[in-house]
Amino acid sequence: MRELTAEENEVLADVVVDPVEWWAHVQSTNPNVCESMLASKVARYKPAFDAKDKTGYQTRAEIEAAGA
Protein backbone atom coordinates (compact mmCIF):
# COMPACT_ATOMS: atom_id res chain seq x y z
CA MET A 1 0.00 0.00 0.00
CA ARG A 2 1.33 3.39 -0.93
CA GLU A 3 1.14 6.60 1.04
CA LEU A 4 -0.80 9.63 -0.13
CA THR A 5 1.14 12.42 -1.79
CA ALA A 6 1.15 15.78 -0.02
CA GLU A 7 -1.31 17.15 -2.58
CA GLU A 8 -3.67 14.18 -2.28
CA ASN A 9 -3.58 14.48 1.50
CA GLU A 10 -4.33 18.23 1.42
CA VAL A 11 -7.27 17.89 -0.94
CA LEU A 12 -8.73 14.91 0.90
CA ALA A 13 -8.32 16.64 4.28
CA ASP A 14 -10.75 19.25 3.00
CA VAL A 15 -13.52 16.67 2.54
CA VAL A 16 -12.80 13.71 4.84
CA VAL A 17 -11.89 13.71 8.53
CA ASP A 18 -8.88 11.41 8.17
CA PRO A 19 -7.40 11.12 4.66
CA VAL A 20 -4.95 8.38 5.67
CA GLU A 21 -7.72 6.29 7.22
CA TRP A 22 -9.95 6.83 4.18
CA TRP A 23 -7.12 5.77 1.85
CA ALA A 24 -6.33 2.66 3.91
CA HIS A 25 -10.00 1.69 3.82
CA VAL A 26 -10.26 2.20 0.06
CA GLN A 27 -7.11 0.19 -0.56
CA SER A 28 -8.26 -2.69 1.62
CA THR A 29 -11.82 -2.90 0.32
CA ASN A 30 -11.29 -1.98 -3.34
CA PRO A 31 -7.72 -3.01 -4.23
CA ASN A 32 -8.39 -3.31 -7.97
CA VAL A 33 -9.82 0.17 -8.35
CA CYS A 34 -8.38 2.10 -5.40
CA GLU A 35 -6.06 4.27 -7.52
CA SER A 36 -8.88 5.29 -9.84
CA MET A 37 -11.13 6.02 -6.85
CA LEU A 38 -8.43 8.22 -5.33
CA ALA A 39 -7.75 10.03 -8.60
CA SER A 40 -11.46 10.63 -9.11
CA LYS A 41 -12.01 12.01 -5.60
CA VAL A 42 -8.97 14.30 -5.79
CA ALA A 43 -9.95 15.54 -9.26
CA ARG A 44 -13.51 16.23 -8.10
CA TYR A 45 -12.52 18.28 -5.03
CA LYS A 46 -9.21 19.88 -6.06
CA PRO A 47 -10.72 22.87 -7.94
CA ALA A 48 -12.83 23.87 -4.94
CA PHE A 49 -9.90 23.34 -2.57
CA ASP A 50 -7.58 25.42 -4.76
CA ALA A 51 -10.16 28.22 -4.95
CA LYS A 52 -10.53 28.54 -1.18
CA ASP A 53 -9.03 31.45 0.69
CA LYS A 54 -6.49 29.72 2.94
CA THR A 55 -6.58 32.54 5.51
CA GLY A 56 -8.01 30.87 8.60
CA TYR A 57 -8.44 27.64 6.66
CA GLN A 58 -9.57 24.57 8.60
CA THR A 59 -9.50 20.96 7.50
CA ARG A 60 -12.61 18.80 7.79
CA ALA A 61 -11.16 17.28 11.00
CA GLU A 62 -10.67 20.72 12.54
CA ILE A 63 -14.22 21.74 11.62
CA GLU A 64 -15.62 18.51 13.10
CA ALA A 65 -13.55 18.94 16.28
CA ALA A 66 -14.93 22.47 16.70
CA GLY A 67 -18.45 21.09 16.46
CA ALA A 68 -19.42 23.12 13.41
VOTI-764093 format. One line per 10 residues: number of its first residue (from 1); their letters; for each residue x, z, y of N, C-alpha, C, CB. Coordinates in steps of 0.1 Angstrom, whole numbers, plus 5000, padded with zeros to 4 digits. Glycine has a CB too. Layout:
NUM) A) X,Z,Y,X,Z,Y,X,Z,Y,X,Z,Y; ... $
//
This chain:
1) MRELTAEENE) 5008,5000,4988,5000,5000,5000,5009,5000,5012,4990,5012,5000; 5005,4992,5022,5013,4991,5034,5007,4999,5045,5014,4976,5039; 5016,5003,5054,5011,5010,5066,5006,5001,5076,5023,5019,5072; 4997,5006,5085,4992,4999,5096,5003,4996,5106,4980,5006,5103; 5002,4985,5113,5011,4982,5124,5007,4991,5136,5012,4967,5128; 5015,4992,5146,5012,5000,5158,4999,4994,5164,5023,5000,5168; 4998,4981,5165,4987,4974,5172,4974,4976,5163,4989,4959,5173; 4975,4975,5150,4963,4977,5142,4958,4992,5143,4967,4974,5127; 4968,5001,5143,4964,5015,5145,4957,5018,5158,4977,5024,5143; 4963,5012,5169,4957,5014,5182,4943,5009,5183,4965,5008,5193 $
11) VLADVVVDPV) 4941,4997,5178,4927,4991,5179,4918,4998,5170,4928,4976,5174; 4922,5002,5158,4913,5009,5149,4910,5023,5154,4919,5010,5135; 4919,5029,5161,4917,5043,5166,4906,5043,5177,4930,5048,5172; 4903,5031,5183,4893,5030,5192,4879,5030,5186,4894,5017,5200; 4878,5027,5173,4865,5025,5167,4863,5034,5154,4863,5011,5163; 4873,5039,5149,4872,5048,5137,4879,5061,5140,4877,5042,5124; 4875,5072,5134,4881,5085,5137,4895,5086,5132,4873,5096,5131; 4898,5081,5120,4911,5082,5114,4915,5068,5108,4912,5093,5103; 4922,5060,5116,4926,5047,5111,4934,5047,5098,4934,5040,5122; 4943,5056,5096,4951,5057,5084,4942,5060,5072,4962,5067,5085 $
21) EWWAHVQSTN) 4932,5069,5074,4923,5072,5063,4914,5060,5060,4914,5085,5067; 4909,5054,5070,4900,5042,5068,4908,5031,5060,4896,5036,5082; 4921,5029,5064,4929,5018,5058,4932,5022,5043,4942,5017,5065; 4934,5035,5040,4937,5039,5027,4924,5037,5018,4941,5054,5026; 4913,5040,5024,4900,5038,5017,4898,5023,5014,4888,5044,5025; 4899,5015,5024,4897,5001,5022,4907,4995,5011,4899,4993,5035; 4919,4999,5012,4929,4994,5002,4925,4999,4988,4943,4999,5006; 4920,5011,4986,4917,5016,4973,4904,5011,4967,4917,5031,4973; 4895,5008,4976,4882,5003,4971,4880,4988,4971,4871,5009,4979; 4888,4981,4979,4887,4967,4980,4901,4960,4980,4880,4963,4993 $
31) PNVCESMLAS) 4909,4962,4970,4923,4958,4970,4924,4943,4971,4930,4962,4958; 4915,4935,4966,4916,4920,4967,4913,4914,4981,4907,4914,4957; 4906,4922,4989,4902,4917,5002,4905,4926,5013,4887,4914,5002; 4913,4936,5011,4916,4946,5021,4923,4940,5033,4925,4957,5015; 4932,4931,5031,4939,4925,5043,4930,4917,5051,4951,4916,5038; 4921,4909,5045,4911,4902,5053,4901,4911,5060,4904,4892,5044; 4898,4922,5054,4889,4932,5060,4895,4938,5072,4884,4943,5050; 4908,4941,5071,4916,4947,5082,4917,4937,5093,4930,4951,5078; 4921,4924,5090,4922,4914,5100,4909,4911,5108,4928,4901,5094; 4898,4911,5100,4885,4909,5106,4882,4920,5116,4875,4907,5095 $
41) KVARYKPAFD) 4884,4933,5112,4880,4944,5120,4888,4944,5133,4881,4957,5112; 4901,4942,5131,4910,4942,5143,4907,4931,5152,4925,4941,5139; 4904,4919,5147,4900,4907,5155,4887,4910,5163,4899,4895,5147; 4878,4916,5156,4865,4919,5162,4866,4929,5174,4855,4924,5152; 4874,4939,5173,4875,4950,5183,4886,4949,5193,4875,4963,5176; 4896,4940,5190,4908,4939,5199,4904,4935,5213,4918,4930,5193; 4896,4925,5215,4893,4921,5229,4887,4932,5237,4883,4909,5228; 4878,4940,5231,4872,4951,5239,4882,4962,5241,4860,4956,5231; 4891,4964,5232,4901,4974,5233,4911,4970,5244,4909,4977,5220; 4915,4957,5244,4924,4952,5254,4918,4953,5268,4928,4938,5251 $
51) AKDKTGYQTR) 4905,4951,5269,4898,4951,5282,4896,4964,5288,4885,4943,5281; 4897,4975,5280,4895,4988,5285,4905,4993,5295,4894,4998,5274; 4901,5000,5305,4910,5007,5314,4916,5019,5307,4902,5012,5328; 4929,5019,5305,4935,5029,5297,4937,5042,5305,4948,5024,5292; 4933,5043,5318,4934,5055,5325,4924,5065,5320,4932,5052,5341; 4929,5076,5315,4920,5086,5309,4914,5082,5295,4909,5089,5318; 4920,5072,5289,4916,5067,5276,4916,5077,5266,4924,5055,5272; 4905,5077,5257,4904,5086,5246,4901,5078,5233,4893,5097,5248; 4908,5081,5222,4905,5075,5210,4892,5080,5204,4916,5078,5199; 4887,5074,5194,4874,5078,5188,4875,5092,5183,4870,5069,5176 $
61) AEIEAAGA) 4886,5096,5177,4888,5110,5173,4888,5120,5184,4902,5111,5166; 4894,5116,5196,4893,5125,5207,4879,5127,5213,4903,5120,5218; 4872,5116,5213,4858,5116,5217,4850,5125,5208,4852,5102,5218; 4851,5123,5195,4844,5131,5185,4847,5146,5186,4847,5126,5171; 4860,5149,5188,4864,5163,5189,4859,5170,5202,4880,5163,5190; 4856,5162,5212,4851,5167,5225,4835,5169,5224,4854,5158,5237; 4830,5163,5213,4815,5165,5211,4807,5155,5219,4811,5178,5215; 4813,5144,5223,4806,5134,5231,4799,5124,5222,4815,5127,5240 $
//
